[in-house]
Each structure stands twice: as C-alpha cells, then as structure tokens.
Amino acid sequence: MKKTLLVVLALNLLIFSIDSKAQKKETTIEKASIQLNYALQEVTKAKSKSPNLVSPRSIRSDTLYLVPTKDWTSGFFSGELWYMYELTNDLKWLQKAKEYTALIEGEKTNGKTHDMGFKMYCSFGNGFRLTKDSKYREILIESAHTLTTRFNEKIGAIKSWDHHNEQWNFPVIIDNMMNLELLFWAFKETNDSLYYKVAVSHADTTIKNHFRPDFSSYHVVGYDVNTGKAIQKNTHQGYNDASAWARGQGWGLYGYTMCYRETGKKEYLNLAENIANFILKNKNLPKDLVPYWDYNDPAIPNAPKDASAAALMASAFYELSTYVPKKSKLYKEVADKMMNSLSTKYSSKSLTNEGFLLTNSTGDYSSMTEINTSIIYADYYYMEALVRQKNLKKK
C-alpha cells in the first residue's frame, strides 16, 4: 500500500513538474514583449551616446546600429510598438509607440525619398488606425502629398531614388509598391482623386515593366524622362540583373495584394497569385519556407537566408488568403508554416540580440551589408503577421 501511494505521489509530482514547465514557456507574444522591453533598454543606452539617432535598424559588427529619421527604416520600430499595443492592450506600449512615432514627424515634408510609406505609414499610419488621433491624420495627409511630388506623369510612376544618377536617370524599384498604401489611405480620407490616380498609375506601370514571364520581378527599372519608356532592367541588391531577389518578390506579393484590396482591380489579384505561384513552386525554396536571399544564387544551399523576406511574405499570404476562396486554406497554411519556422528556427533567445525578435535576415548582399543578421523590418512584418494571424483566428 505504501509503495502504491509513493508511486502515485511520484507521478503527481512529475505531472506537476511538466505542467509547471509548460506554463513557464512563453507564448510568441509574451516572448516578443520580453524582447521589445529589452530593445527599449538597449536603444535608450545607444541614443544617450548619439541623440540624433532615433531608431534601431540592425546589428552590425555585434553592435546595435541606430539610424536618423531620414533613413528609410526609421518608422519600423515605432510600428512594432503599435502592433505590440494592439496585441496586448497594454498602455505601456501605447505610450512608447507614441514616443517613438513623434521622433520622425519631420519626415512628412522630406520629398527627397520615395520611402514615405515605409517611414510614415508604418508609424503614424498604425498610430492613426489604433487611436484616430487627428494630428496623426494631418501628418499622414501631408506625407502623402509630399510623396506625390515625386510622380512623373509621362512615365506614370513615382521616382524611387535621387542617388545613383550615373546609372539611372529615373529609377523605379519594386520596393516602391509598398509606399502606395499611404496614397490609397489619403484618397479615402480626403476624397482627392490625385492620390488614387498616382497610386494606380504607378502600380500599372510597374506591372507593365517589372515582371518577367515567370512572374519574378526585376529590382530596378530605369526610365527615360523624355520618352517615358523603360530603358534599363537591373538589380541593385539581387545576385544579378536576371535573378529573383527574394525580398523583391515579397514586395511584389504584398504590394499587389494590397492594391487589390484598395481598388478591387482583378489584374492586381491575378498578379499577386502569379507571384505567389512563383514563390511556392520555386525549386530553390527551402522546406522551412524561409527563402535564401536570392532564388538564383548559385551558392544555394550554402547561401544566406532572408528571414525578412519570409516575414513579409507571411503577412502578405495571410491577407491574400482572404481574397481567394479556392486557395484560402493553402495560403493560410503557407503563412502559418513560415511563421512557425520564424518563431522557432529564426527567433532570438529572450534577453539577447539587442532585443531584436528575429535572426538571419540579409539586407544588401551585393555590398556585404547586414548579412545573416537581425534587421528591424523583419521584426516589423513578423509582428504584423502575428496581428493578421490573430485576426484570422477570430474570424
């Protein structure tokens, strides 16, 4: 009898121990919260040494790398904080999101860059969506107006860069699709058709010139300002001009899925599905669905991965799943698998890695900058994908 009692007690203790360990294991959102708290500490330390720098971008040479407001990545950290607030309803995140968003307000009149959407919509856009703050609305409308000043009517597109003039007279990069969401938002808020016309024209011009027969995209298309014609098709960050740079495919997938949402134009949805097909059927897509930095790097499988491309694609696939009933299950499963891979194999351990959530992103391999490291936009789109995943589960 005593032996039986001891066995029962031992089993109960074992079960209690297993339950306790399970309870101690953080959820994905709890782990993100721990990391972002740590990131705030590390960013505060770094900013104390360089007050003109406002936001974390990456880890370079094992050091937290911060950027000024003019950097195209300056809005992602505050965007992450807005998503953390949305996921938790914790007012601490609301306060911090407001604090870091306010730092980049001056960018609303910076007409020297096409990155107005990345900077202002990811920060102030999420802020307005969650708070309806009228000041945020004014800032976003001014930002959208600033972006339209880069539109060339003859070409039908927004100019991406003012640099690299020796190579391109009027460069348009596939990344620029992501900035159109700000224009669509401004159209809905103001009913000024200029914003809609510029966004649609840019999307249509990009369809015409950026995509190959297999629906992979060029990174950069150069235009002649006198004739409006596309005269160069190159890469700046991919392996070569004919290769499929992974994050570029993600920008296209996300961009045209969003454009379909905003316009209902079937050609945008068809293109998004064709880009998805290119991604999912590519012979070099790894089993964990986290792509190599470029689908055509001959070094595969020994080429660097790009977790930022996977996070971006996962977020896009969640949205795309809501527009294609016949493929809804497939696209959602793809997104879930990407997120599972990112949350397990490419996730920072708690209280490490300067507070970044993900590892193994590749920024610009061509210049050997930010290779196999943590980058802020990977974390941003990962957080956005968590929000979209949660919203889909509610539905």
TIMISE-568394 format. One line per 3 residues: for each residue x, y, z of C-alpha. Coordinates in nm, 2 decimals, decimal comma. Layout:
<recs>
X Y Z; ...;
</recs>
This chain:
<recs>
0,00 0,00 0,00; 0,28 0,24 0,09; 0,46 0,16 -0,23;
0,15 0,23 -0,43; 0,10 0,56 -0,25; 0,46 0,66 -0,32;
0,42 0,57 -0,69; 0,10 0,79 -0,71; 0,28 1,08 -0,53;
0,58 1,05 -0,76; 0,35 1,05 -1,07; 0,16 1,36 -0,94;
0,49 1,54 -0,88; 0,61 1,45 -1,23; 0,28 1,58 -1,38;
0,30 1,90 -1,17; 0,66 1,95 -1,29; 0,57 1,90 -1,66;
0,27 2,14 -1,62; 0,49 2,40 -1,45; 0,75 2,38 -1,73;
0,47 2,42 -1,99; 0,33 2,72 -1,81; 0,67 2,88 -1,79;
0,72 2,85 -2,17; 0,64 3,19 -2,31; 0,38 3,24 -2,59;
0,50 3,40 -2,90; 0,35 3,73 -2,80; 0,50 3,71 -2,45;
0,84 3,64 -2,59; 0,80 3,94 -2,83; 0,71 4,15 -2,53;
1,02 4,04 -2,33; 1,24 4,12 -2,63; 1,09 4,46 -2,70;
1,12 4,56 -2,34; 1,49 4,47 -2,37; 1,52 4,65 -2,70;
1,38 4,97 -2,54; 1,66 4,95 -2,28; 1,93 4,89 -2,54;
1,80 5,17 -2,77; 1,79 5,41 -2,48; 2,15 5,34 -2,39;
2,26 5,38 -2,75; 2,06 5,70 -2,80; 2,22 5,86 -2,50;
2,55 5,84 -2,69; 2,40 5,96 -3,02; 2,09 6,17 -2,96;
2,04 6,25 -3,33; 1,98 5,88 -3,40; 1,62 5,78 -3,34;
1,55 5,41 -3,43; 1,73 5,07 -3,43; 1,79 4,93 -3,77;
2,01 4,62 -3,73; 2,31 4,46 -3,57; 2,64 4,54 -3,74;
2,97 4,41 -3,61; 2,79 4,28 -3,30; 2,67 4,63 -3,22;
2,32 4,79 -3,22; 2,30 5,01 -3,53; 2,07 5,31 -3,50;
1,96 5,55 -3,78; 1,85 5,91 -3,81; 1,49 6,00 -3,92;
1,59 6,02 -4,29; 1,68 5,65 -4,31; 1,41 5,45 -4,49;
1,38 5,22 -4,19; 1,32 5,49 -3,93; 0,94 5,41 -3,89;
0,95 5,04 -3,84; 1,04 5,03 -3,47; 0,75 5,26 -3,37;
0,53 5,04 -3,59; 0,64 4,74 -3,40; 0,54 4,91 -3,08;
0,20 4,99 -3,22; 0,15 4,62 -3,31; 0,26 4,52 -2,96;
0,00 4,76 -2,82; -0,27 4,61 -3,05; -0,18 4,26 -2,94;
-0,17 4,32 -2,57; -0,38 4,63 -2,50; -0,11 4,73 -2,25;
-0,09 5,11 -2,22; 0,28 5,09 -2,17; 0,32 5,00 -2,54;
0,08 5,28 -2,64; 0,30 5,53 -2,45; 0,62 5,40 -2,61;
0,46 5,38 -2,96; 0,36 5,75 -2,93; 0,71 5,85 -2,80;
0,90 5,69 -3,09; 0,65 5,79 -3,35; 0,68 6,15 -3,26;
1,05 6,14 -3,33; 1,01 6,12 -3,70; 0,73 6,37 -3,76;
0,97 6,60 -3,95; 0,99 6,35 -4,23; 0,64 6,44 -4,35;
0,80 6,71 -4,58; 1,10 6,52 -4,69; 1,05 6,50 -5,07;
1,39 6,36 -5,14; 1,28 6,00 -5,09; 1,00 5,76 -5,21;
1,01 5,59 -4,87; 0,73 5,80 -4,72; 0,51 5,49 -4,68;
0,77 5,29 -4,51; 0,85 5,57 -4,27; 0,52 5,74 -4,21;
0,25 5,49 -4,28; 0,42 5,21 -4,07; 0,44 5,45 -3,78;
0,18 5,73 -3,80; -0,05 5,50 -4,01; -0,07 5,24 -3,74;
-0,10 5,51 -3,48; -0,40 5,67 -3,65; -0,56 5,33 -3,71;
-0,55 5,25 -3,34; -0,61 5,59 -3,19; -0,78 5,81 -3,45;
-0,56 6,10 -3,34; -0,64 6,39 -3,56; -0,29 6,52 -3,55;
-0,17 6,18 -3,70; -0,42 6,22 -3,97; -0,28 6,57 -4,07;
0,07 6,44 -4,07; -0,02 6,14 -4,29; -0,20 6,36 -4,54;
0,10 6,59 -4,57; 0,32 6,29 -4,61; 0,11 6,16 -4,89;
0,11 6,49 -5,06; 0,49 6,50 -5,03; 0,51 6,16 -5,20;
0,30 6,27 -5,50; 0,56 6,53 -5,58; 0,79 6,25 -5,70;
0,54 6,13 -5,96; 0,62 6,18 -6,33; 0,31 6,18 -6,54;
0,49 6,09 -6,86; 0,64 5,78 -6,71; 0,34 5,71 -6,49;
0,54 5,63 -6,18; 0,70 5,76 -5,87; 1,07 5,81 -5,88;
1,25 5,59 -5,62; 1,60 5,73 -5,58; 1,77 6,06 -5,62;
2,11 5,88 -5,59; 2,29 5,66 -5,84; 2,23 5,92 -6,11;
2,53 5,79 -6,30; 2,34 5,46 -6,35; 1,97 5,56 -6,37;
1,80 5,88 -6,48; 1,47 5,78 -6,33; 1,49 5,46 -6,13;
1,18 5,28 -6,00; 1,23 4,99 -5,76; 0,99 4,71 -5,68;
1,00 4,81 -5,31; 0,81 5,13 -5,41; 0,49 4,93 -5,43;
0,48 4,93 -5,05; 0,45 5,31 -5,04; 0,13 5,32 -5,24;
-0,08 5,22 -4,93; -0,03 5,57 -4,79; -0,17 5,72 -5,11;
-0,48 5,49 -5,11; -0,53 5,58 -4,74; -0,51 5,96 -4,83;
-0,76 5,92 -5,11; -1,01 5,76 -4,87; -0,96 6,02 -4,61;
-0,97 6,33 -4,84; -1,16 6,21 -5,15; -0,88 6,38 -5,35;
-0,85 6,17 -5,66; -0,49 6,27 -5,72; -0,38 6,02 -5,46;
-0,57 5,73 -5,62; -0,46 5,82 -5,97; -0,09 5,83 -5,88;
-0,11 5,50 -5,69; -0,29 5,32 -5,97; -0,07 5,46 -6,24;
0,24 5,35 -6,05; 0,10 5,00 -6,00; 0,00 4,97 -6,37;
0,34 5,10 -6,49; 0,52 4,85 -6,26; 0,30 4,56 -6,39;
0,40 4,66 -6,75; 0,77 4,68 -6,70; 0,89 4,50 -6,38;
0,78 4,14 -6,43; 0,93 3,86 -6,63; 0,72 3,58 -6,80;
0,76 3,36 -6,49; 0,63 3,65 -6,27; 0,96 3,71 -6,09;
1,05 4,08 -6,08; 1,34 4,30 -6,17; 1,46 4,50 -5,88;
1,52 4,83 -6,07; 1,37 4,96 -6,39; 1,53 5,27 -6,53;
1,31 5,51 -6,74; 1,39 5,78 -6,99; 1,23 6,10 -6,87;
1,20 6,24 -7,23; 1,01 5,94 -7,38; 0,87 5,78 -7,07;
1,00 5,44 -7,18; 1,17 5,18 -6,97; 1,53 5,16 -7,10;
1,70 4,96 -6,82; 1,61 4,65 -6,62; 1,86 4,57 -6,35;
1,92 4,48 -5,99; 2,08 4,68 -5,71; 2,06 4,42 -5,43;
2,00 4,09 -5,60; 2,25 3,84 -5,73; 2,24 3,97 -6,09;
2,01 4,15 -6,33; 1,83 3,84 -6,43; 1,79 3,69 -6,08;
1,50 3,68 -5,84; 1,59 3,88 -5,53; 1,38 3,72 -5,25;
1,27 4,03 -5,07; 1,18 4,19 -5,41; 0,94 3,90 -5,47;
0,79 3,97 -5,13; 0,75 4,34 -5,20; 0,56 4,25 -5,52;
0,34 3,99 -5,35; 0,25 4,22 -5,06; 0,21 4,53 -5,28;
-0,03 4,39 -5,54; -0,24 4,21 -5,27; -0,28 4,55 -5,10;
-0,36 4,72 -5,43; -0,63 4,47 -5,50; -0,78 4,54 -5,15;
-0,78 4,91 -5,23; -0,91 4,90 -5,58; -1,08 4,57 -5,65;
-0,89 4,56 -5,98; -0,88 4,19 -6,08; -0,54 4,22 -6,26;
-0,38 4,31 -5,93; -0,51 4,00 -5,76; -0,41 3,78 -6,06;
-0,06 3,92 -6,04; -0,04 3,86 -5,67; -0,15 3,50 -5,73;
0,11 3,45 -6,00; 0,39 3,59 -5,78; 0,27 3,35 -5,50;
0,29 3,07 -5,75; 0,65 3,17 -5,84; 0,75 3,17 -5,48;
0,58 2,84 -5,38; 0,69 2,64 -5,68; 1,04 2,76 -5,70;
1,29 2,47 -5,69; 1,51 2,66 -5,45; 1,25 2,73 -5,19;
1,37 2,56 -4,87; 1,14 2,32 -4,68; 1,10 2,56 -4,39;
0,98 2,82 -4,64; 1,23 3,08 -4,53; 1,39 3,18 -4,86;
1,75 3,22 -4,95; 1,83 3,59 -5,01; 1,81 3,54 -5,39;
1,64 3,24 -5,56; 1,92 3,23 -5,82; 2,23 3,24 -5,60;
2,45 2,95 -5,73; 2,58 2,90 -5,38; 2,25 2,76 -5,27;
2,22 2,57 -5,03; 2,51 2,75 -4,88; 2,38 3,10 -4,94;
2,24 3,32 -4,67; 1,88 3,31 -4,58; 1,65 3,61 -4,55;
1,40 3,60 -4,26; 1,28 3,95 -4,35; 1,15 3,81 -4,69;
0,97 3,53 -4,51; 0,81 3,76 -4,25; 0,70 4,00 -4,53;
0,56 3,71 -4,74; 0,38 3,55 -4,44; 0,20 3,88 -4,38;
0,10 3,90 -4,74; -0,01 3,54 -4,76; -0,25 3,59 -4,47;
-0,41 3,88 -4,65; -0,42 3,70 -4,98; -0,59 3,40 -4,82;
-0,89 3,62 -4,76; -0,94 3,71 -5,13; -0,90 3,37 -5,30;
-1,16 3,13 -5,16; -1,02 2,83 -5,36; -0,67 2,88 -5,23;
-0,76 3,03 -4,89; -0,65 2,72 -4,70; -0,33 2,68 -4,89;
-0,22 3,04 -4,85; -0,30 3,04 -4,48; -0,11 2,71 -4,43;
0,19 2,86 -4,61; 0,18 3,17 -4,39; 0,14 2,95 -4,07;
0,44 2,74 -4,17; 0,65 3,05 -4,24; 0,56 3,19 -3,90;
0,63 2,86 -3,72; 0,97 2,85 -3,88; 1,05 3,21 -3,79;
0,92 3,16 -3,43; 1,14 2,85 -3,38; 1,44 2,83 -3,60;
1,50 3,21 -3,66; 1,39 3,35 -3,32; 1,63 3,53 -3,08;
1,65 3,38 -2,73; 1,49 3,60 -2,47; 1,70 3,90 -2,35;
1,96 3,86 -2,62; 2,04 4,00 -2,96; 1,99 4,37 -2,86;
1,62 4,30 -2,83; 1,55 4,20 -3,20; 1,30 3,93 -3,25;
1,44 3,75 -3,55; 1,78 3,64 -3,67; 1,92 3,56 -4,02;
1,80 3,84 -4,24; 2,00 3,96 -4,53; 1,99 4,33 -4,61;
2,22 4,41 -4,91; 2,43 4,11 -5,00; 2,58 4,29 -5,31;
2,75 4,54 -5,08; 2,81 4,28 -4,80; 2,59 4,49 -4,56;
2,37 4,33 -4,30; 2,43 3,97 -4,39; 2,27 3,69 -4,17;
2,18 3,94 -3,90; 1,88 4,09 -3,73; 1,71 4,38 -3,92;
1,42 4,59 -3,80; 1,19 4,54 -4,10; 1,20 4,16 -4,05;
1,06 4,22 -3,69; 0,80 4,47 -3,81; 0,65 4,24 -4,07;
0,67 3,95 -3,83; 0,46 4,15 -3,58; 0,22 4,25 -3,85;
0,18 3,88 -3,95; 0,11 3,80 -3,58; -0,17 4,05 -3,58;
-0,31 3,92 -3,91; -0,29 3,56 -3,79; -0,47 3,65 -3,47;
-0,75 3,84 -3,66; -0,80 3,54 -3,89; -0,84 3,31 -3,60;
-1,10 3,54 -3,45; -1,30 3,52 -3,78;
</recs>
